[in-house]
Amino acid sequence: MSKDIRIKKGLDIKLVGEAEKTTVAAKASSYYAIKPEDFHSIIPKMLVKVGHKVKAGEALFHSKLDETLLFPSPVSGEVSEIVRGAKRKILEIRILADATQTHHDFGKKDVANMSGDEVKEHLLAAGCWPFIKQRPYAVIANPTKSPKAIFVSGYDSAPLAADLDYTLAGKEEELLAALTALTKLTEGSVHVVTKKGGNSPLANVAGTTSHTVSGPHPAGNVGTHINKIDPVNKGEVVWTVAAKDLVIIGELLLTGKFNATRTIAVTGSQITKPQYVTAIAGASIKDIVADNINLDNTRVISGNVLSGRNEGADGALGFYDNQITAIPEGDDYEFFGWNKPVFDKVSVSRAFTFSWLNPKKKYDLTTNTNGEHRAFVTTGTYEEVFPLDIYPMQTLKACMYADLDEMEALGMYEVAPEDFALTEFVCVSKQPHQKIIREGLDLMLKEIG
């Protein structure tokens, strides 16, 4: 098993608007919102009503299929609105926060002396279990199963992503407590991957197996690490936890409080001063970027430009996100744009493009796809940016015609939609790769699950 992972296939998309390493506190948000769509495949069963008073950490809803799987309020306050869509589907739960926050006390824990079952029971009761995801299917982990390994990525290589070495600095106690808890949940290894040459507080933590990774994006994707270290075969399960979520889990164990405060990277060319901001999950984006954004014809994304969600300035920070990106909308079209030299766009092809002449140049890209949806064209570009030992086009087509046997054989058990974000970016056919993979995984979960 290699401790040093070197990725050669991939693509670094260098954008204008990287956050400066200065951190300020966001002003108190006018409201906080939890969206059930953040928790894929979960059907919510409400535990509160409009007018209900809640403390930070108290459950707002549980999974309809598993009452032990709780989803907590990030703040204390009053439930002001439950937004519903078609067929009364719950879209959003809004909470007006108290001026002074109060937290539900789950009790301090000495994690070193806890059993695996005790750790699992505590994380479920405190609403921290949703931070643990699983492969296959890229959904919240099934607590009744035991994983063969757990993976933690301490490096985010996505465009303009938060520097985890910076945001995790000073959180060594919380990280140690959380990683110790994870070692109780598996008989296998807890693999922690950090950037080669970095200064991560996650590196070389006792009881874990440390790895370093180098190379272009998706070098930081946990799916890349799983593929290179311990691939998932049929009948096997691995769990994953994001490094930023370890801090919340660790603080719960050390203090007994669910504290969903994150250090957010506010990035993109439409941000006046890209910087880091401390904010609570679910906070209003308008309050986080107040007086620091050009809203003229701008797309505001919770997350990164490849796999984030278009929220707009009136939206809310996603439950799992530690980045807000604002870039220009691409609603204009260039006359004969396909038939003239291009100097201001990223491309993996040298035809009419010159991005390869200046690999360190940063680009002010818009959301324009520079083309329309069409049938798949075989160009070989997917393989240039896809480092997993999987055939990307064949996998996408198997998902589209719903061939479960072929999907299994091609390695769908270890992928997530984000693993296909780059192939979607370079796709000349403008196919929605991440949507195709998500639908394929959902079909497998329903039929094989």
N, C-alpha and C positions, 0 to 999 in steps of 0.2 A: 504494500500500500504506500503510494507516494505521499510524502508530507509536503511536497512542493508542487503545486499545480500550475502549469504554464499553458495559457490559452493563446493559440495562434489565430484561430478563426473568430471573427467578430468585427465590430465597428464602433469606434468611439465617435459619438456625435457631439462635437464641441460647439456649444451655443453661447451667445452673449448673455450675461446676466448671472454669473456665478456669485453665490453669497459670500460676502466678506466675513471673516472670522471675528465678528463682533456680535454680541447677543444682547437684545433688549427685551423687556417684558411687554407683551401685548396688553392693551387696555382691556378692562373687563368687558366681556362679550355681552351684547344685548340679549342673546339667547344661545342655547346649546342644543344641538340636534343629533339624535342617534337614528341612523337609517338601517333598517333590517337588510337592505340589499348589500350592505357591507359584509354580511355573513351569508355567503352563498349556500344555497340549499336549505337554509333554515326557514321554517314557517313559524312566525312569532305567535305566542299566546300571551296576551297582555296581563300584567299583574297590577297595573295602575290605571287610573282614570284621570281625565282632565280635572284639575283642582287638587290632585294628590300632592302631598308634601313628601319629598324624598331626601335622603342623605346621600352623599357621594359614596358609591359602592353598593347601594341598595338596588336590587334587581328591578328592571322595568318590564321585562318579559322573559319567558323561557321558550325553549324549542317545543313545538307542539308534539314532536315525536319523542322527546326526552326531557322530562320535567327537571332533571338535575342540571341541565345545561342552561345556566342563567346568564343574562346580559345586563350589566350594571349601568347605572346613571353615572356619568363622569363628574357631575357636580351635585351639590345640594340646592334644593329650590322647589319650585312648584311646576308640575306638569301643566303647561299652558295650552298645548294643542296636540292632537293626534291626527296627522294628515293622512287621509285615505285616498286611494285611487279607484280604478275600475274593480268591480266585485268586492269593494270594501277592503282591498289590499292595503296593508299598512305601509306607507311610504316613509314616514318620518315621525319621530316623537320629539317635540320641542319642550325645553325646560327653561324657565326663567330662574336664573341663578340668584342665590342669596348673596347679600353684600359680604357677609362673613361665612366662609365655607365650614360645614361640619361633615365629618366622615363617620360612616358606620365602623365600629371597632370590631374587627375580626380576630383580634388577639395576636400578640407577638408569638413567633414560633422559633424554636431552636432546630433548624432544618437538618443539622448534622445528626440529630437523634430521632428523626422522623422516619417512618417506613414509607415505602412507595405508595401504599394505599392511603396513608395519612396525608401525604403530599397531594395526591390526586383529589381526595375528599375536600381538602382545604382550598385548592385552586378552583374546584367546581363551586363550592359554597360562596367564594368571594368574587365570582364572575371573571376570573382570570383564565379559565380554560379556553375561551375563544382565541387566545393568543397562540395556542398550539394548533398547527395545521398538520395535515397528513398527506403523504403520497402513498397510494394512488388517489386520484380524483381531485386533489388540491382543494380540500374542504376542511372544516374544523375537525380535529382528530376525534375518533371514536374512543371514549374513555374505557370501554370494555375490552379493547384490544391492547396488546403489548407490542411496541415497535422493536424492530431488530436494531435500530440506531436512531439517534436524534441529531439533527444538523442545525447549526447556528451560523449564519453568515455575518461576519463583522466588517463587511466591505460592501458598499453600494456603488456600482460602476455605471448606473443609469445617468442620462444627461442631466447635469446640474444637481445631481443628488447631494444630500447632506453628507458632509465628511464625518463619518462615524467616529474616527479617532478624536475629533474635536467635540462632538456632541456627547460622547460617553465619558470624556475626561472627568475625573472626580467622582465617578459612580462605581468605583471598584468594589465597595462593600455590597451594594445591591446586586451587581453582576455576579459576584462570588456566591451570594446566597441563592440566586436564581439558578445558576449552573449546578450548584450542589443539589438543588431540588430536582433538576432534570436527570442527574445521574441516578436518582432513586426510581425513576420511571421506566428505565430500560435495563435489561441485562447486557445489552450491547454497549457500544461506545457513544459518547457525546462528542461529535466532531465539530470543532470550532475553527472556522476559516477566516483568516485576516489578510489584509493586503501586504504583499511582500515589500519590505522596506518601510512599513508604516510603524506607528507607535500606539497600537491598540491596547487598551486595558484588558481585552479579552484574550490576548496571546498568552499561551503557556499557563493557563489556570489549572491548578492541581485537580486531578480526577477526570480531566477531559483530554481528548486527542487533538492536538493543535496542528493546523495546516496553514500554509501561506499560498496565495494565488497571485498571479501576475498576468497581464495581457489585456486586450481590449474588452469592452462590454460584449457579451454578458458574463465577464469573469466574476462579477459579484453576485450573480443569481444563484440561489441555493440549488436550483435544478441542475446547474452546471456542476456544482460540487458533488451532488448525489451521483451524477453520471460518471464522474471521474474517480470517486472514492468507493462507493458502495451502491451500485445500481439496484433498482427495485425490480424483482421478478414476480411472476404470478404467485399470489398467496402471501406475499411479504408486505410489510408496512413500515414506513419510516415517518418520523415526525419532524417538523421544522418549527423553529421559533425565531422571529426577527430580533436582532440585537437590541433595537430600541424598546421592544416589549419586555426584554429581560429586566430592564430597570423598574418597570411597574410591578412585575412579579417579585423582584427582590425587595422593593420597598414594602410591599404587602407583608412579606415574611418577617421583615425586620421591625416594622412599626404597627402592623395590623390594619393599615389604612390602604384603601384603593385610591391611588393618586395618578390620574391619567394625564398629568402635565408632561408635555414633550418639548424638545427644542426643535423648532420648525425652521427649515431653510426656505426663505422667501426669495424666489429666483425668477429669472426671465428678463427679456429685453424691455418689457413694459413696466417693470418695477423700477422706480426712481432710484432707490438705494437697496440693492440686494443685500440681505443680511439674515442673521438668525434671530428668531423670536421665540420666547417661551410662551406656550399657549396650551390650553386643555383640549383634549380630543373632542370633536364636535362643535368647536367654537365657530362663530360666524366669521367667514372669510373677510367680509367687509371690515370687521373690527380688527382683524389681524393685519390687514394691509392698509389700514386707514392712513390717508394723506401720503401714501407711498406707491401709488399706482396710476398709470395712465389708462383709463377705462375706455378710451376712444377706439372702438372696433377691436376689442381685446377678448381673447379666450382665457378664462381663469380656470386652472386645472388643479384639483386636489390630487397630488402625486406628481409623477414625472410625465414628460410629453409622450412617452411610448406606451405606458400602461395605466396612466392616471385617468380620472373621471372629470369630464367637463361639468363644473359646478356653477360657473359664473360668479360674479362678485356677491350675489345674494345667497350663495350656497353656504355649505358648512364643511369644515375640515373632516375628512374621512376618519373613521375610528382607528384605522391602521396606518394612516399617513403621517409622515414627518416632513412633507415638502408641499409647497404651493408654487405653481409655475404660471406665469402670465406672459403670453406671446401674442403677436398680431394674428387676427383672423385672416385666413386665406380665401377671401371671397372675391378676389379680383383675378382676372385671367390675362395672360400675356399673349399678345398677337404674335403668332408664329414662334411661340416660346419653345416649341419642340425642335426648331430648325435653325437655331443660332447658338453660338458659343455661350456657355454659362459659367460665370465666375463666382456666383454668390449662393450656390447650392451644394449640398453634400451628395456624392454619388460614388457607388462602387464600380461604375463603368467609366472608361476614359472617352467615350463617344460624346463629343461636344461639351464635355465638362472638364474643369481644370482644378478641382478640389485637391487632387493628388499632388499638385505642384507645391502646395503650402499646407502640409499636414497639421500644423499647429494653429492654423487660422480658425477664429471663432465666427460663427455664422448667426445672423439674425433671421431665422427661418419663420415662416408663417405656417398655418395649418393646411394650406393648399396641398392637395394630393397630386397636383400636376398631371392629371389624367382621370379617366373614368373607369368604372368597373367593367371588366371584360373577362373572357375565358382565360384559364391558366395558360401561360406561355412558358415553355421550358427554356430557361436561360442559364441555369447553373449558379445564379447569384445567391439563392438561398443557402447553398452549401458553403459559400464563402464567408457567411456571417453566422453560421450555426455550428457551434463546437461540439454538440452532443453526438454520440455515436448512434444516430437515428436518421432515417431518410425523411427529410421534412416534407417534400412535396407528396410523396406516397402516403405519409401519415395524414396530411391534410385531406387528400382525396378519399382515403379510407373513412375519415370522419364524415365527409360530405355524402358518401353513399352508404353510410351506417353499416359497414362490414365489421362486426365485433371481433371476429376471428383474426382478421387482418390488423385491426387496431391493436389487439393484444400482441400479435407477432412483431409488430413494428416498434413496440416499446412505449405505448401510451401510459403505462402504469407509473412512469416516473416524471411525466411532463406536467406543466401547468401553462395556462395561457401566456403568461409573461415570457416563457421560454421562446415563444414565437413572435415576440414584439418586433425584433429586428428583421425577421423575414417578411413581416408585414410592411415594415418601413421601406425595404428595398424592392418590394413586389411591383413589377411593371404591370401586372394585371389588376392591381388595386383591390385584391381580395382581402376580406376581413379575417385574417388568420387567427387572431386571438378569440374571436367569436366562434369560429369554426371549431377550434380546439375545445373551447368551453362547452359547446353543445355536444361534442363527441364524448367528453368526460362525463357529462350529465347522463348521456345515454348508457354509458358503461356502468355508472353508479346505479341507475335504475334497473338495468337488466342483469348485472353481475353482482353489484354491490356487496 
